[in-house]
């Protein structure tokens, strides 16, 4: 028997801490896939929208933010509602109908429902009038690192067109252990360098390049990062329109990606990584 997730602005069940419905699941899955480099994510649902945060080794943190306006129906009873969930499984549920629809151009609607702390996250998908109901175990949230880079702390900042930057950065040697990122008000302005087993690769971008939209460099900065720290940010880079790259005087690096949904609404992914600190010699 066919069912419906309900029209826009239907009455929601007051027993649920979170109810969020979007008519095209791709608007949600596209952004979540961009931070899917770890199994679990911490979900923060506030009146402004849903943020999924992923960490790795206490030196990388990525967050995907889907604002409340992206959802057709959205309501939270607490601000914020916080829980952990298996991100890989959630994405599998959201994409269960990918490529198998019998109607060209048809979209899948999804509703997320979270009743109370410790309860499962319900994922209801509607495709051509039929509903698939998934229930995902949730876990208590861990304390996350407080990465922040306020405008007053930004030493250097660039905004680049993502497609051109992605083509350039894919030339870096994946066998390299480290990536060096150089930013300066003087030539070569912006340089990314890797040293692999057999070769050294340099990507240089002039401040007057067509891919550069903003170039604000106060002083020369040089940070060294593990390649394994930089590699996960290729996912959001590949699906974004623009990327902002910022750093402070201590080498904290922040990528912010601007991503358009299928409905041309804006979502953001923020990616922080800490520099490699060389141990002093005895």
FENUR-V578333 format. One record per residue. N is the residue number from 1. RES is the residue in three letters. SS is DSSP state (A for helix, B for strand, O for the rest). OMEGA is omega in radians with two decimals (* if undefined). BURIAL is 1 if it has 9 or more other C-alpha atoms within 8 Angstrom, else 0. Layout:
N/RES/SS/OMEGA/BURIAL  N/RES/SS/OMEGA/BURIAL
//
This chain:
1/UNK/O/-3.13/0  2/UNK/O/3.10/0  3/UNK/O/3.10/0  4/UNK/O/3.07/0  5/UNK/O/3.07/1  6/UNK/O/3.13/0  7/UNK/O/-3.14/0  8/UNK/O/3.05/0  9/UNK/O/3.03/0  10/UNK/O/-3.13/0  11/UNK/O/-3.10/0  12/UNK/O/-3.13/0  13/UNK/O/-3.09/0  14/UNK/O/-3.14/0  15/UNK/O/-3.07/0  16/UNK/O/3.07/1  17/UNK/O/-3.11/1  18/UNK/B/2.99/1  19/UNK/B/-3.12/1  20/UNK/B/-3.13/1  21/UNK/B/3.07/1  22/UNK/B/-3.03/1  23/UNK/O/3.11/1  24/UNK/O/-3.05/1  25/UNK/O/3.13/1  26/UNK/A/3.09/1  27/UNK/A/3.14/1  28/UNK/A/-3.05/1  29/UNK/A/-3.13/1  30/UNK/A/-3.10/1  31/UNK/A/-3.13/1  32/UNK/A/3.10/1  33/UNK/A/-3.08/1  34/UNK/O/3.12/1  35/UNK/O/-3.04/1  36/UNK/O/3.08/1  37/UNK/O/3.02/0  38/UNK/O/-3.07/1  39/UNK/O/-3.03/0  40/UNK/B/3.10/1  41/UNK/B/3.05/1  42/UNK/B/-3.11/1  43/UNK/B/3.02/1  44/UNK/B/3.11/1  45/UNK/B/3.13/1  46/UNK/B/3.13/1  47/UNK/O/-3.14/1  48/UNK/O/-3.11/0  49/UNK/B/-3.10/1  50/UNK/B/3.08/1  51/UNK/B/3.06/1  52/UNK/B/-3.07/1  53/UNK/B/3.14/1  54/UNK/B/3.10/1  55/UNK/B/3.07/1  56/UNK/B/3.03/0  57/UNK/O/3.09/0  58/UNK/O/3.13/0  59/UNK/O/3.09/1  60/UNK/B/3.03/1  61/UNK/B/3.10/1  62/UNK/B/3.11/1  63/UNK/B/3.08/1  64/UNK/B/-3.09/1  65/UNK/B/3.07/1  66/UNK/B/-3.04/1  67/UNK/B/-3.05/1  68/UNK/A/-3.10/1  69/UNK/A/3.12/0  70/UNK/A/-3.10/1  71/UNK/O/3.05/1  72/UNK/O/3.04/1  73/UNK/B/-3.13/1  74/UNK/B/3.11/1  75/UNK/B/3.02/1  76/UNK/B/-3.12/1  77/UNK/O/3.04/0  78/UNK/O/3.13/0  79/UNK/O/0.06/0  80/UNK/O/2.92/1  81/UNK/B/-3.02/1  82/UNK/B/3.02/1  83/UNK/B/3.04/1  84/UNK/B/-3.14/1  85/UNK/B/3.07/1  86/UNK/B/-3.06/1  87/UNK/A/3.14/1  88/UNK/A/3.13/1  89/UNK/A/3.12/0  90/UNK/A/3.14/1  91/UNK/A/3.07/1  92/UNK/A/3.12/0  93/UNK/A/-3.08/1  94/UNK/A/-3.06/1  95/UNK/O/-3.04/1  96/UNK/O/-3.12/0  97/UNK/O/-3.10/1  98/UNK/O/3.03/0  99/UNK/O/-3.09/0  100/UNK/O/-3.14/0  101/UNK/O/3.12/1  102/UNK/O/3.14/0  103/UNK/O/3.14/0  104/UNK/O/3.11/0  105/UNK/O/3.14/0  106/UNK/O/3.11/0  107/UNK/O/3.14/0  108/UNK/O/3.06/1  109/UNK/B/3.12/1  110/UNK/B/3.04/1  111/UNK/B/3.07/1  112/UNK/B/-3.13/1  113/UNK/B/-3.14/1  114/UNK/B/-2.97/1  115/UNK/O/-3.06/1  116/UNK/O/-3.12/0  117/UNK/O/-3.11/0  118/UNK/O/3.12/0  119/UNK/O/3.09/1  120/UNK/O/3.01/1  121/UNK/B/3.12/1  122/UNK/B/3.11/1  123/UNK/B/-3.11/1  124/UNK/B/-3.13/1  125/UNK/B/3.11/1  126/UNK/B/3.12/1  127/UNK/B/3.11/1  128/UNK/O/3.05/0  129/UNK/O/-3.14/0  130/UNK/B/-3.04/1  131/UNK/B/2.96/1  132/UNK/B/-3.06/0  133/UNK/B/3.10/0  134/UNK/B/3.12/0  135/UNK/B/-3.06/0  136/UNK/B/3.09/1  137/UNK/O/3.04/1  138/UNK/B/-3.10/1  139/UNK/B/3.09/0  140/UNK/O/-3.10/0  141/UNK/O/3.02/0  142/UNK/O/3.03/0  143/UNK/O/-3.11/0  144/UNK/O/3.05/0  145/UNK/O/-3.11/0  146/UNK/O/3.07/0  147/UNK/O/3.13/0  148/UNK/O/3.11/0  149/UNK/O/-3.12/1  150/UNK/O/-3.11/0  151/UNK/A/-3.11/0  152/UNK/A/-3.12/0  153/UNK/A/-3.08/0  154/UNK/O/3.08/1  155/UNK/O/-3.11/1  156/UNK/B/-3.10/1  157/UNK/B/3.03/1  158/UNK/B/2.94/1  159/UNK/B/-3.05/1  160/UNK/B/2.97/1  161/UNK/B/-2.94/1  162/UNK/A/-3.04/1  163/UNK/A/-3.14/1  164/UNK/A/3.14/0  165/UNK/A/3.11/1  166/UNK/A/3.12/1  167/UNK/A/-3.13/0  168/UNK/A/-3.03/1  169/UNK/A/3.08/0  170/UNK/O/3.09/0  171/UNK/O/-3.14/0  172/UNK/O/-3.07/1  173/UNK/O/-3.13/1  174/UNK/O/3.10/0  175/UNK/O/-3.11/0  176/UNK/O/3.07/1  177/UNK/O/-3.06/1  178/UNK/B/3.04/1  179/UNK/B/3.10/1  180/UNK/B/-3.14/1  181/UNK/B/-3.06/1  182/UNK/B/3.08/1  183/UNK/B/-3.06/1  184/UNK/O/3.02/1  185/UNK/O/-3.13/1  186/UNK/O/3.12/0  187/UNK/O/0.12/0  188/UNK/O/3.04/1  189/UNK/O/-3.11/1  190/UNK/B/-3.09/1  191/UNK/B/3.02/1  192/UNK/B/-3.02/1  193/UNK/B/2.99/1  194/UNK/B/3.05/1  195/UNK/B/-3.10/1  196/UNK/O/-3.13/1  197/UNK/O/-3.03/0  198/UNK/O/-3.00/0  199/UNK/O/3.04/0  200/UNK/B/-3.14/1  201/UNK/B/3.10/1  202/UNK/B/3.01/1  203/UNK/B/-3.13/1  204/UNK/B/-3.13/1  205/UNK/B/3.13/1  206/UNK/O/-3.13/1  207/UNK/O/3.13/0  208/UNK/O/3.13/0  209/UNK/O/3.12/0  210/UNK/O/-3.12/0  211/UNK/O/-3.08/1  212/UNK/B/3.08/1  213/UNK/B/3.12/1  214/UNK/B/3.09/0  215/UNK/B/-3.13/1  216/UNK/B/-3.12/0  217/UNK/B/3.13/1  218/UNK/O/-3.05/0  219/UNK/O/3.13/1  220/UNK/O/3.06/1  221/UNK/B/3.12/1  222/UNK/B/-3.13/1  223/UNK/B/3.11/1  224/UNK/B/-3.06/1  225/UNK/B/3.05/1  226/UNK/B/3.13/1  227/UNK/A/3.13/1  228/UNK/A/3.05/0  229/UNK/A/-3.05/1  230/UNK/A/-3.03/1  231/UNK/A/-3.09/0  232/UNK/O/-3.10/1  233/UNK/A/3.06/1  234/UNK/A/3.12/1  235/UNK/A/3.11/1  236/UNK/A/3.11/1  237/UNK/A/-3.06/1  238/UNK/A/-3.08/1  239/UNK/A/-3.10/0  240/UNK/O/3.09/1  241/UNK/O/3.13/1  242/UNK/B/3.09/1  243/UNK/B/3.02/1  244/UNK/B/3.13/1  245/UNK/B/-3.11/1  246/UNK/B/3.07/1  247/UNK/B/3.07/1  248/UNK/O/-3.06/1  249/UNK/O/3.13/1  250/UNK/O/3.08/0  251/UNK/O/3.04/1  252/UNK/O/-3.04/1  253/UNK/B/3.14/1  254/UNK/B/2.98/1  255/UNK/B/3.02/1  256/UNK/B/-3.03/1  257/UNK/B/3.08/1  258/UNK/B/-3.04/1  259/UNK/B/3.06/1  260/UNK/B/3.07/1  261/UNK/O/3.10/1  262/UNK/O/3.12/0  263/UNK/O/3.09/0  264/UNK/O/3.01/0  265/UNK/O/-3.05/0  266/UNK/B/2.96/0  267/UNK/B/-3.07/1  268/UNK/B/2.98/1  269/UNK/B/3.11/1  270/UNK/B/-3.02/1  271/UNK/B/3.12/1  272/UNK/B/2.94/1  273/UNK/B/-3.08/1  274/UNK/O/-3.11/1  275/UNK/O/3.03/1  276/UNK/O/3.12/0  277/UNK/O/3.13/0  278/UNK/O/3.10/0  279/UNK/O/3.10/0  280/UNK/O/3.14/0  281/UNK/O/3.12/0  282/UNK/O/*/0
//
